[in-house]
Amino acid sequence: MKPATRIHYAQRMEPVLRWLASHPHCDPDLYQLADLACMSPYHFHRIYRAMLGETVNASVQRIRMHQAAVALAGSQEAVHEVASRAGYESSAAFNRAFAATFGLPPGRYRETRSRPFAPEESGMYPITLETFPGVTLATLPHRGSYQEIGPVFTRLFMLAASRDLAQPDACGFGVYFDDPEQVPPAQQRSLAGLSVDPDAHLGEDLERFDIPEGRYAILSYTGPYNEMGKAYSWMFSEWLPGSGLIPANFPMFEQYVNDPRSTPPAQLQTRIYLPLG
């Protein structure tokens, strides 16, 4: 596609992505989505797949499965209710789909993930001390639960691709300004970011955010995004007090090494950065 055409299609997809993010439990109607995009329903889905790299159903399924995992690990909601909200009328079908995604059926997943955090049982996460060279990000802001930032990244990557901002070695970054244990989910502030050239012209909507060069403690985490809370808890309750180091006055941020669209949640790799004074 020509750059102008990509930008045009990205603008058309914006209301579609916003609708999918705000209605994750509704079955998408391609005619309704095509209408939101002001496109012919005969061609809408092909353009969506070309722009987003996946089908509408795949986008919805990723969002629903992530939210199902969050509900199973963090609430006592009945499994059949979680299954229904994820779009499954049959608990058996949900069990199979969930197990295929997370490697465990819903009941066992809840049993292993919902136990209270115990530092002595969590094992050690690898941490290195490194000088980070700094990076310029193109970002979209998110206000709300950190667990709901995924669709913002989808919009960000689409906009960046339409403007040729995404370089072959570009990485996704999430910047998190608040402690989720202290700040209510609706008030949590974060940024979905993508590394870009420092002199890149971002255009409308996207905002520039610079992460400075400096010394950082970097925790390497492998697993679903919704389970990173235990890694953070271990880092602050066990590793940091014993390290003798002091955090700097800059927020935590995460670097996402692989693509959640094509990587099973258990294999997702994340680098968690703690700035040091």
HUCOR-V209279 format. One record per backbone hydrogen bond with DSSP energy under -1.0 kcal/mol. CO is the residue of the C=O (numbers start at 0). NH is the residue of the N-H. E is the energy in kcal/mol with one decimal. If there is no record, write none. Layout:
co:CO nh:NH e:E
co:CO nh:NH e:E
This chain:
co:1 nh:5 e:-2.5
co:2 nh:6 e:-2.4
co:3 nh:7 e:-2.1
co:4 nh:8 e:-2.6
co:5 nh:9 e:-2.7
co:6 nh:10 e:-2.3
co:7 nh:11 e:-1.6
co:8 nh:12 e:-2.0
co:9 nh:13 e:-1.2
co:12 nh:16 e:-2.6
co:13 nh:17 e:-2.2
co:14 nh:18 e:-2.0
co:15 nh:19 e:-2.5
co:16 nh:20 e:-2.2
co:17 nh:21 e:-1.8
co:18 nh:22 e:-1.3
co:22 nh:25 e:-1.6
co:28 nh:32 e:-2.7
co:29 nh:33 e:-2.6
co:30 nh:34 e:-1.9
co:31 nh:35 e:-2.2
co:32 nh:36 e:-2.0
co:33 nh:38 e:-2.7
co:39 nh:42 e:-1.4
co:39 nh:43 e:-1.7
co:42 nh:46 e:-1.9
co:43 nh:47 e:-2.7
co:44 nh:48 e:-2.5
co:45 nh:49 e:-2.0
co:46 nh:50 e:-2.4
co:47 nh:51 e:-2.9
co:48 nh:52 e:-1.9
co:54 nh:58 e:-2.0
co:55 nh:59 e:-2.6
co:56 nh:60 e:-2.6
co:57 nh:61 e:-2.2
co:58 nh:62 e:-1.9
co:59 nh:63 e:-2.7
co:60 nh:64 e:-2.7
co:61 nh:65 e:-2.1
co:62 nh:66 e:-2.3
co:63 nh:67 e:-2.4
co:64 nh:68 e:-2.2
co:65 nh:69 e:-2.1
co:66 nh:70 e:-2.4
co:67 nh:71 e:-2.5
co:68 nh:72 e:-2.2
co:69 nh:73 e:-1.9
co:70 nh:74 e:-1.2
co:77 nh:81 e:-2.0
co:78 nh:82 e:-2.8
co:79 nh:83 e:-2.0
co:80 nh:84 e:-2.3
co:81 nh:85 e:-1.5
co:82 nh:87 e:-2.7
co:83 nh:86 e:-1.6
co:89 nh:93 e:-2.0
co:90 nh:94 e:-2.9
co:91 nh:95 e:-2.1
co:92 nh:96 e:-2.4
co:93 nh:97 e:-3.2
co:94 nh:98 e:-2.4
co:95 nh:99 e:-2.1
co:96 nh:100 e:-1.4
co:97 nh:101 e:-3.1
co:98 nh:102 e:-2.0
co:104 nh:108 e:-2.5
co:105 nh:109 e:-2.6
co:106 nh:110 e:-2.1
co:107 nh:111 e:-2.3
co:108 nh:112 e:-2.2
co:109 nh:113 e:-2.2
co:117 nh:120 e:-2.0
co:125 nh:219 e:-2.5
co:127 nh:217 e:-3.0
co:129 nh:215 e:-3.0
co:131 nh:213 e:-2.0
co:134 nh:210 e:-2.9
co:135 nh:195 e:-2.5
co:136 nh:208 e:-2.0
co:137 nh:193 e:-1.7
co:138 nh:206 e:-2.5
co:139 nh:191 e:-2.6
co:141 nh:189 e:-2.2
co:144 nh:147 e:-2.0
co:145 nh:148 e:-1.5
co:148 nh:152 e:-1.5
co:149 nh:153 e:-1.6
co:150 nh:154 e:-2.0
co:151 nh:155 e:-2.5
co:152 nh:156 e:-2.8
co:153 nh:157 e:-1.8
co:154 nh:158 e:-2.6
co:155 nh:159 e:-2.8
co:156 nh:160 e:-2.4
co:157 nh:161 e:-2.1
co:158 nh:162 e:-1.0
co:159 nh:164 e:-2.9
co:160 nh:163 e:-1.3
co:166 nh:169 e:-2.0
co:170 nh:194 e:-2.3
co:171 nh:255 e:-2.8
co:172 nh:192 e:-3.3
co:173 nh:253 e:-2.8
co:174 nh:190 e:-2.1
co:178 nh:181 e:-2.0
co:178 nh:182 e:-2.5
co:183 nh:186 e:-1.9
co:184 nh:187 e:-1.2
co:187 nh:143 e:-2.6
co:188 nh:176 e:-2.1
co:189 nh:141 e:-2.7
co:190 nh:174 e:-2.1
co:191 nh:139 e:-2.1
co:192 nh:172 e:-2.7
co:193 nh:137 e:-2.6
co:196 nh:199 e:-2.0
co:203 nh:205 e:-2.0
co:206 nh:138 e:-2.9
co:208 nh:136 e:-2.8
co:210 nh:134 e:-2.1
co:213 nh:131 e:-2.9
co:214 nh:275 e:-2.4
co:215 nh:129 e:-2.6
co:216 nh:273 e:-2.7
co:217 nh:127 e:-2.0
co:218 nh:271 e:-2.9
co:220 nh:269 e:-2.9
co:223 nh:226 e:-1.5
co:224 nh:227 e:-1.5
co:226 nh:229 e:-1.0
co:227 nh:231 e:-2.0
co:228 nh:232 e:-2.6
co:229 nh:233 e:-2.5
co:230 nh:234 e:-2.3
co:231 nh:235 e:-2.2
co:232 nh:236 e:-2.7
co:233 nh:237 e:-2.3
co:233 nh:238 e:-1.9
co:234 nh:239 e:-3.0
co:239 nh:242 e:-1.0
co:245 nh:276 e:-3.4
co:247 nh:249 e:-2.0
co:251 nh:175 e:-2.3
co:252 nh:272 e:-3.3
co:253 nh:173 e:-2.2
co:254 nh:270 e:-2.7
co:258 nh:261 e:-1.3
co:258 nh:262 e:-1.1
co:263 nh:266 e:-2.3
co:264 nh:267 e:-1.3
co:267 nh:222 e:-2.6
co:268 nh:256 e:-2.3
co:269 nh:220 e:-3.1
co:270 nh:254 e:-2.5
co:271 nh:218 e:-2.6
co:272 nh:252 e:-1.4
co:273 nh:216 e:-2.6
co:274 nh:247 e:-2.1
